[in-house]
Amino acid sequence: MAPPSGHWVIIVAAGRSQRFGSDQPKQYMALGAGRVVDFAILPFWQNQWIDKIMVVHPEGDKRWNENRWAHSERLCGTPGGEQRHQSVLNGLHALSAWAKDQDWVWVHDGARPCLHPDDIAALRLGLEDESAGALLGTPVTDTIKRLNTSNSRVENTVDRQDLWSAMTPQVFRFSALYHALCDCEQQRLTPTDECGAMEKAGWNPRLIQGRRDNIKVTRPEDLLLARLILQSQHRMDLI
């Protein structure tokens, strides 16, 4: 029987939110009893089977550790890179002192504060007997149009039958994810998520349907929506 796999978390919070319209990154915006990034950390912190949480923060930024868990050995931080995949690579490098090749690495957006415990449970269950890894997503329900960017007119309607919106967490074996991201770096590719890098490396990860309220804060109005979601889930406190 194979030994049990460890579980490690990378919280990607290295963005500077230039499009958010604030003088501070969106992951540090106030939300309930904490900040957006604190609520992104919380559902992992509450699971003792998580070995360590690595927060990838902007270079030189100390605000990432202004939370109640800052002095715990289960939470640590490392500077990010210019692109998302570079930030995740930095997180993997930082975890390499502890993680084994076949351990699972959970990558989650620091700007997704509404991840529900049920989604974590579903994703963990989906990893059983899985080698390629898995990620959360939701089926596309809106009508999708392809835009002609030269004249800002609709070019055609895209068939949405098999289209899904990818979310985080995305979970992959440590070694497989590391090599997939290294390959992208060497080829000067910029995957927008970890699954994209795994796909380019020849993997077909499992897609697990998640909750639609696992939103990503990208605009100021998303903060209000996040507060409403957390209130409806009775999760406004950092407990």
C-alpha positions in Angstrom: 0.0 0.0 0.0 1.3 3.4 -1.0 2.0 5.9 1.9 -0.6 8.6 2.4 0.0 11.8 0.5 0.6 15.1 2.2 -1.6 18.2 1.4 0.0 21.6 0.9 -1.7 24.9 0.0 -0.4 27.8 -2.1 -2.5 31.0 -1.7 -1.7 33.1 -4.8 -1.8 36.7 -3.4 1.0 38.4 -5.3 -1.1 40.7 -7.5 -1.0 44.4 -7.1 -4.5 44.9 -8.4 -3.8 47.8 -10.8 -7.3 47.4 -12.3 -9.1 47.3 -9.0 -9.0 51.1 -8.6 -7.6 51.2 -5.0 -4.4 52.2 -3.4 -3.9 48.8 -1.9 -4.2 45.3 -3.5 -7.6 43.8 -3.5 -6.5 40.8 -1.3 -5.9 43.2 1.5 -9.3 45.0 1.3 -11.4 44.8 4.5 -14.0 42.0 4.6 -16.0 41.1 7.7 -13.7 40.4 10.6 -10.6 40.3 8.4 -9.5 40.9 4.9 -10.1 39.2 1.6 -7.0 37.1 1.8 -7.7 36.1 5.4 -11.0 34.5 4.3 -9.2 32.8 1.4 -6.9 31.2 4.0 -9.5 30.3 6.5 -11.2 27.2 5.0 -7.8 25.5 4.7 -6.7 26.6 8.1 -9.7 24.9 9.6 -8.7 21.5 8.1 -6.0 19.8 10.2 -5.1 17.4 7.3 -3.5 20.4 5.6 0.2 20.3 6.4 1.2 23.9 5.6 -0.2 27.0 3.9 2.2 29.1 1.8 1.0 32.6 1.0 2.7 34.0 -2.2 2.7 37.8 -1.7 4.1 40.8 -3.6 7.8 41.3 -3.4 8.7 43.3 -0.2 5.1 43.3 1.1 4.7 42.5 4.8 0.9 42.9 4.9 0.3 39.2 4.1 1.0 38.2 7.6 -1.2 40.7 9.4 -3.6 38.0 10.6 -4.2 35.9 13.6 -2.2 32.9 12.2 1.0 34.8 11.3 3.1 33.2 14.1 2.0 29.6 13.4 4.3 27.1 11.8 1.4 26.1 9.5 1.4 29.5 7.8 4.3 31.1 6.0 5.0 33.3 3.0 7.3 33.8 0.0 7.5 36.6 -2.6 5.8 36.1 -5.9 6.8 36.7 -9.5 5.7 38.9 -12.4 3.2 36.3 -13.8 0.9 33.9 -12.0 2.8 30.8 -13.0 6.0 32.3 -11.7 4.3 33.1 -8.4 3.1 29.5 -8.1 6.6 28.2 -9.0 8.0 30.4 -6.2 5.5 28.8 -3.8 6.5 25.3 -4.9 10.2 26.2 -4.4 9.4 27.4 -0.9 7.4 24.2 -0.1 10.1 21.9 -1.5 11.8 21.7 1.9 8.9 19.7 3.2 6.7 18.4 0.3 7.3 15.1 -1.5 6.9 14.5 -5.2 3.6 12.7 -4.9 2.0 15.0 -2.3 -1.0 17.1 -3.3 -0.6 20.9 -3.8 -3.8 22.9 -3.6 -3.5 26.3 -5.4 -6.1 28.9 -4.5 -6.6 32.5 -5.4 -6.0 35.0 -2.6 -8.9 37.0 -4.0 -11.5 34.1 -3.6 -12.8 34.6 -0.1 -16.0 32.6 -0.4 -14.7 29.0 -0.8 -17.2 26.8 1.0 -16.1 23.8 3.0 -18.4 21.5 0.9 -16.3 22.4 -2.2 -13.1 21.4 -0.4 -14.7 18.1 0.6 -15.9 17.4 -2.9 -12.5 18.2 -4.4 -10.7 16.0 -1.9 -13.1 13.1 -2.6 -12.4 13.6 -6.3 -8.7 13.1 -5.8 -9.2 9.5 -4.7 -7.7 7.1 -7.3 -6.7 10.2 -9.3 -3.3 10.8 -10.9 -3.9 13.9 -13.1 -5.3 16.1 -10.3 -8.6 18.0 -10.2 -10.1 21.5 -10.1 -13.3 23.2 -9.3 -15.5 24.7 -12.1 -19.0 25.6 -13.1 -20.9 25.0 -16.4 -21.2 28.2 -18.5 -24.8 29.3 -18.4 -24.6 32.7 -20.1 -24.7 33.0 -23.9 -21.2 33.5 -25.1 -20.3 35.9 -27.9 -17.0 36.1 -29.7 -15.9 39.8 -30.2 -14.3 41.3 -33.2 -11.8 43.5 -31.4 -11.1 45.6 -34.5 -14.6 47.1 -34.5 -16.2 46.0 -31.2 -18.9 44.0 -32.9 -20.2 40.5 -32.4 -18.5 38.0 -34.6 -20.5 34.9 -33.7 -22.1 33.0 -30.8 -20.0 30.3 -29.2 -21.6 26.9 -28.4 -21.6 26.7 -24.6 -22.6 23.1 -24.3 -19.3 21.8 -23.1 -17.8 25.0 -21.8 -17.0 25.4 -18.1 -15.6 28.3 -16.1 -12.5 27.2 -14.2 -12.2 28.1 -10.5 -9.8 27.4 -7.7 -8.7 25.4 -5.8 -6.8 23.4 -8.4 -5.0 20.4 -7.0 -2.1 18.5 -8.5 0.9 16.3 -7.6 3.8 18.4 -6.4 6.3 17.1 -9.0 3.9 17.1 -11.9 2.8 20.7 -11.3 6.4 21.8 -10.8 7.6 20.3 -14.1 4.6 21.6 -16.0 5.2 25.1 -14.8 8.9 24.9 -15.5 8.2 23.8 -19.0 5.9 26.8 -19.5 8.6 29.1 -18.2 11.2 27.7 -20.5 8.9 28.0 -23.5 7.9 31.5 -22.4 4.3 30.5 -22.1 2.0 32.3 -19.7 -0.8 29.9 -18.6 -3.7 31.7 -16.8 -4.2 28.8 -14.4 -2.4 25.7 -13.2 -4.7 23.4 -15.2 -3.6 25.1 -18.4 0.1 24.3 -17.6 -0.9 20.7 -16.8 -2.8 20.4 -20.1 0.2 21.6 -22.1 2.2 18.8 -20.3 -0.2 16.2 -21.6 -2.5 15.8 -18.5 -6.3 15.9 -18.4 -7.3 16.8 -14.9 -10.7 16.0 -13.5 -13.2 18.8 -13.5 -15.5 18.9 -10.4 -18.6 21.0 -10.2 -18.3 23.6 -7.5 -20.6 26.2 -6.0 -21.2 29.4 -8.0 -20.7 31.6 -5.0 -17.0 30.8 -5.0 -16.4 34.2 -6.6 -13.2 36.0 -7.3 -13.0 39.6 -6.2 -11.9 41.5 -9.3 -13.9 44.8 -9.1 -15.0 47.0 -6.2 -18.6 45.8 -6.4 -17.5 42.2 -5.9 -16.6 43.1 -2.2 -20.2 43.8 -1.5 -21.2 40.5 -3.1 -18.6 38.6 -1.1 -19.9 40.1 2.1 -23.5 39.0 1.2 -22.3 35.5 0.4 -20.3 35.1 3.6 -23.3 36.5 5.6 -25.6 34.0 4.0 -23.2 31.2 4.9 -22.8 32.6 8.5 -19.0 32.8 7.9 -18.2 36.5 8.6 -16.0 35.7 11.5 -12.4 34.3 11.4 -12.9 31.4 13.7 
